[in-house]
Amino acid sequence: MNHVLVVDLGYGDAGKGTVVDWLCATRPVHTVIRFNGGAQAAHNVVLRDGRHHTFAQFGAGTFRPGVRTHLSRHVVVDPLALAAEADHLAAVGVPDALDRLTVDGEALLATPYHRAANRARELARGADRHGSCGLGVGEAVAYGLAHPDSAPRVADCRTPAVLRRRLAALRDRLTAELGPLDAPPVDDCLPAFTAFADRVAIVDRSHLAGVLRAGTCVFEGAQGVLLDEWHGFHPYTTWSTTTFANAEGLLAEAGLAGTAERLGVLRITTTRHGPGPLVTEDPTLPLADVHNATNPWQGRFRFGHFDAVAHRYALAAAGGVDGLALTHLDLAHRGLRICRRYDSMDRLEPGPPGDLDRQAALTTRLLAARPGYDDGPPADWPAAVEEALGTPVTLTSHSPTAEGKQVRKGTLLTPFV
């Protein structure tokens, strides 16, 4: 195996960014490939010298010199947010992030119209909000499914006349549905999008096969399997396939199926940012997350004890992993426990993709479920998680930096050659 697929087996925020950064710091990684999500991702990487960046669209290995990023066609690309992210990377000592970026021309564009429509819908839900980040990613996916032949895509940025026509149609359709949108005129948007096309290497889908043969690649997932569009707890999900499916599909298209190791990421406290089920939530836990502040869209960052029931479900929905990366072990002394069963059920079974009525019914059951805990915190967290999930913990993380990672004996994560 050469490549590694990194997926979060929770509700996101488990530490994918720091794991990807560690892989890139300790292995000769050629490219980090993003295969779902968009600018709403927030993968935090902290270096030993204190520099920090929240990676949204750039790969979380970008701090490492020479490591490239490829945004596949499954990513929703927001050129305006990407430019802001590049500016911050330059401010923290990475001036060439855009030079190391390639973007698939088929990828959907997130525009100010998607963002405004997303926010209008979420505000209209009132107390029944879904937990959207308000950045228009899901809105762009929905529009792309409804209008596949006219949805704005990355390659359109090279042809202003085509992009103008598609942006105008998008604006008009969303305005007709939702009323006036808080977004600039089309002609004010065009210069930013065409500047993006002038600055970034836009490629076709055949490009990725060459990347995958050029060296070791890390596929960096966004969000978490418990938020998956089909297997998450509807409607508190994201419009994105958060399992390994997209990454495995890209490998298969390149004729490289089966060449990647599947790494699942979990933290010893199950967390969620936004509404929806979190059976083990415990507001009394003495925890805080400096990178996930309370915000107007998702509200407060929620903490719970390790939810083995939910994580077993995520493992099954994702089709299993070769190993687990267990993060935030520096919090092990905070009274965290393991939940292996709920009062009403001890196992959740994934259903067929697309059955949202089933997922909504499951959500209702989870909102009423109560956790059952082991007696006291585990003495050996990696061993306890292995036993609870039946899966080896191959990497542990004891601090936010790459230096805080430890490879466990018998790991599958042997150094690449």
Salt bridges, closest charged atoms under 4 A:
ASP8 OD2 - LYS16 NZ 3.16
ASP21 OD1 - ARG64 NE 2.85
ASP49 OD2 - ARG51 NE 2.93
ASP78 OD2 - ARG115 NH2 2.91
GLU85 OE2 - HIS53 NE2 3.14
ASP96 OD1 - ARG100 NH2 3.03
ASP99 OD1 - ARG199 NH1 2.98
GLU106 OE1 - ARG205 NH2 2.84
GLU122 OE1 - ARG125 NH1 2.40
GLU139 OE1 - ARG121 NE 2.86
ASP156 OD2 - ARG166 NH1 3.05
ASP172 OD1 - ARG171 NE 2.95
GLU177 OE2 - ARG121 NH1 2.90
ASP187 OD1 - ARG164 NE 3.05
GLU220 OE2 - HIS43 ND1 2.55
GLU248 OE2 - ARG262 NH1 2.54
GLU253 OE2 - ARG73 NH2 2.47
GLU281 OE2 - ARG300 NH2 2.81
GLU281 OE1 - ARG302 NH2 2.92
ASP282 OD2 - HIS305 NE2 2.92
ASP289 OD2 - ARG267 NH1 3.55
GLU349 OE2 - ARG347 NE 3.31
ASP374 OD2 - ARG340 NE 2.74
GLU386 OE2 - ARG408 NH1 2.57
GLU387 OE1 - ARG340 NH1 2.46
GLU403 OE2 - ARG48 NE 3.91
